[in-house]
Amino acid sequence: MSKLRQMEVFVAVVEAGSFADAAVQLDMSAVMVGRHIQSLETALNTKLIQRTTRRHSVTGEGRLFYEESKIALEQVEYAYRRVEASTGKPSGLLRVTAPMTLGGSLVGPLVAEFMLLYPDVQIELILSNEVVDLYESTFDLGFRISELIEVNLVSKPLPPYRMVICAAPKYLEVWQEPQTPEELYKHRILTHTSWNNRFAWPLKHGNKEVPWPERAVLKSNDGQVLLEAAIAGGGILMQPDFLVAAALSKGELVAIMSSYVPAPKPVQMVYLRSKKSLPKLNDFVTFIMERLGMTGVD
């Protein structure tokens, strides 16, 4: 096993808090993560992680090795960046994080198109509704639905996240179309599991806000699942315009209650200032901005 890979796995385990979560992040099995850690401990002849059936904790030696490993991995990354920047040719691995619906429906297709134009760039796109700390992670770039961006990050504004409330015609044939937000509570509702206090989408009704109904016939962390349920006539859906646009144009869904939709939220593409000289990053940022019609916007 590569010593560098073992260090990467160990750092991931410490930062993720568990073998299982690290395995997801590294795209390998938890068993393989365990083998890397075991091999590392054997080579060092010391215990780095104390493991029980329910949890694990980092030993003093493990904490020391973690700190040194972070420095070593950062130095390796810096060396790659220096060489890549000197060649001026976009190549190598670009790690990108994005929220699930935005990433799956908007960023994913753009990534696929970018890869055809830049065959020497490999992209790792990780979708999660958790906000990833770009300082503490190995991600190069992130997409965020937020107004607040850390001061030391470069931020590029993208088209805002606009919601649409809609339902299938066959659903509206059975259920009378709601005219106000309050009437939604009588309907079959489809909702996203991330809509909590931190990421809520209250409807506008005059001078007051009305929360999207908590009680739902279907909840999912995947907007595509909710979309398919709405098209099938399963209930009323609120999702971003880029996700439902095709279904609306085909007549599979119809927009309703347009005067009550929540205010749009800003979308940002962010990355560390220290990485702005990377050709692969610059070309990716330029590509995204051009495809989304944001050229010249800063």
N, C-alpha and C positions, 0 to 999 in steps of 0.2 A: 504493500500500500504506500502511496506517495505521502511523504511527510507533510507536504504543503496541504494536501487534501485532508489529512488527519487533523491538522490545525484548523482548517475551515470548518470541519464537522464539529470539533470541540467548541469553537467559538459560537457556532450556531446553536449548540445544545445549551450552553450557558445563557445566551441571550434569549432563546425561545422559552427556556424554563422546563423543557421536557424533551425526551427522545422523540416522542410522537410528533410534537409541533416542529421540531427541527427537521424531522424526516419529510414533512410536507414542504417546508421551505427549501430543502435541498433536493426534492424530487427523488428520494430514495426510500427504501423500506426502513422501518424502525429497527429491524434486526440488523441491517447493514450499518446503521448509525451506531448500534451497540458494538458491532465488531470493530469499527474504527476506533471507538473509545477504548475498548479492551486492548487492542493492538498498541495504541498510544501509551496506555498505562504500563503495559509490559515493557515497551521500549524504554520508558523513563524509570521503570522499577519503582513506581509510586502511585498512590491512589489519588486520582484527580476529582472523582465524583463519588460520593457516598450514595448508594442506591438502596431503596426499599421497594416494596410492592406498590406503594402509592406515590412516592415522591423521591426526589433526589436533591442533594445539596452539594455545593462546590467546596472542596477542602481548601486549606490554606495554600497548599502547593498548586491546587487547581486554579485558584484565583491568580496566583503569580504567573502561571503558565498562560492563563487567559490574557492577562495584560501584555505579556511579551508577544503572544501570538497575534494580538490585534495590531501591534506595532509592525510586526513582520509582514502581515498581510497587507497593511496599508502601504508599506514600502514597495511590495511587489506590484500593487495596483498603480502606485506612482510611477514605477519604472515602465510599465506598459503604457501609461498615459504619455510619458515623455517621448517614447519611441514613436507612438502613433501620431502625436502632435508634430513631430519632426518630419514625418513622411508626407503629411498633408493628405493622406488617403484614408477615407473612412473604412475602418475594418475593426474586427474584434467583437467582443460581447457588450451589448447595451442592455442593462437591466432596467425595466420600466414597471412602475406600479400604478394602478388605477382603480377607482371604485368599480364594483362588479357590473352594474348596468351600463354605465358610461364606457367601461373598458370592453365589455363584450359586444355592445351594439355599435359603438362609434370608433373607439381606439383600435380594436382588433382588426377590423377590415382595413384601416389605414396602415397598420403594421404590415399586414400581408402585402399591400401594394408597395410599401417602402422596401421590403425585402427583395422584390423583383428588380427594383432599380439599383439596389446596393447589395449585390450577392456576397460581398466579403464581410458584411455585418451580420452577426448573429444576435437575435433579440430574445430576451427572456421577459415575458409579460406576465406579471402576477396580479391577479384581481383580488381585491379585499376592500371591505368598507371601513377597515381600520386605517387611520391616518399613519403612514409610515414616516418615521423620523429619518430624513435623508442623511443627517449627520452621523447617526449611529448605525446605519444599515449600509449594505453594499449596492443599493440602488443608485442609478445614475440620474434618473428623472422620474417625476411623479405627476399625475393628473389629480387635481383637487377641486372639489366643489366647495369653495370657501372664499370669504372676503379677506380673512386674516392670514397673511403669509409672513413667515419669519423674515426679518430684515436682511439677513445674510444670504437669502436665496434669490436667484434670478427668477422673476415671474413673468410669464407671457399670458396675457388674457386671451381666452377662447370664447366662442359664442356661448351665451348664457344657457343655463339648464332650465328650459321652459317646460312646464307641465301641461298635459292635456287630460281632461276628464272625458271618458268615452265608454261606449258599450256597443255590443252587436245589435243590429236591427232586430234580430229574432228575440233578443232579450227584451227590448223595448216594446215588442208586440205583446208580450205577456205581462210585463211590469210597466206601469205608467211612468213615463219619464219624469224624474225629479226636477222641480223648478227652483228649489232653494237648498242650501247645504243641510238644513235641518231635516229635510225629507230623505236624505241619504240613509238615515238610521232605520228606515223601513225597507231598505233594499239589501240585496245580496252584494257584498263588498269584497273586492280583491285588494290585498294590501301587501306592502313590502315590509319584511321584518326589521329593516334598519330604521323605520320611521318611529323613532323614540324622541325623547326630549332634546337630544343632541342634534338630531337630524329630522325635525318634524316639517310637515308641509301643511300648515293651517290654511283653510279656505278663507277668502275675503268675503265679508257680508256687511257692506256699509262701513261703519267705523269699528266693527268688531271682527274677531277671527274665530272661525269654527274649526275645531280639529277634525281631521279625517277620521271616520268611525273606527274605533278600536276593534269592535266586534266584526269579524270577517268570516266568510265561508271558506276562504283560502288565503293563507299567508305563506310567503316564500321569500327567500333571499335572492332569488333570480328573477329579474324582470321578464325574461323570455318565457318562463313558466306562467307568469301572470298574464302575459300577452296572449298565449295560446288558450288559456282558460277564458279570457274575455271574448276572443274570436268564436269560441265554441258556444257562447251564450251563457257563460257561467256567472256573470255579474258585472258590476260597474268597476272600471279600472281608472286609476290615475297614474300615468307614467310619462317620462320625457318625450318630447315631440319626435326626436330622432328614432325612438324605439317603435312608435305607433304610426309613423308617417306612411309606410307602405300599406298597412292594413286600412288606414283611412282613405288612401287614394283608390284602393280596390273596392271600397264599400263594405269591407268586412267589419269595420267599426265606424261609428259616427260620433263626432264630438258633441258633447252636451255641456251645459252649465258654464259656458266659456267666460261669462262675466264674473265667475266666482273663483277661477283658478288662482292658485297661490302666486305671489310675486316670484319672478325668475331669480335664480341664484347664480352668482358668478362662477365661472370655471377657469382654473388657472393651470398652466403647465409650468412646473418649477424644477429647478436643478441647482446644484451648488455652484457658486461663483468659481471655485477652484477647478471645475471641470469644463468651463465654458470654451476652453481652447481645443477640446477634443473634436476632430473632424466628424466622427460618427454622431456625436451629440449635436453639433451645429447643423449638420445636414438633416438630422431627424427633426429638430425644432423647426427649421426652415420649411421642410416638407409638410409638416402638420399645419403650420400657419398658412401656407399657400393653399392646401387642400380645403381648409375650413374658411377660406376667404378673409384671413386676418393679416395679410401682408401689409406692412406699414403701420400696424397697430402695435403700440408698446405700452 
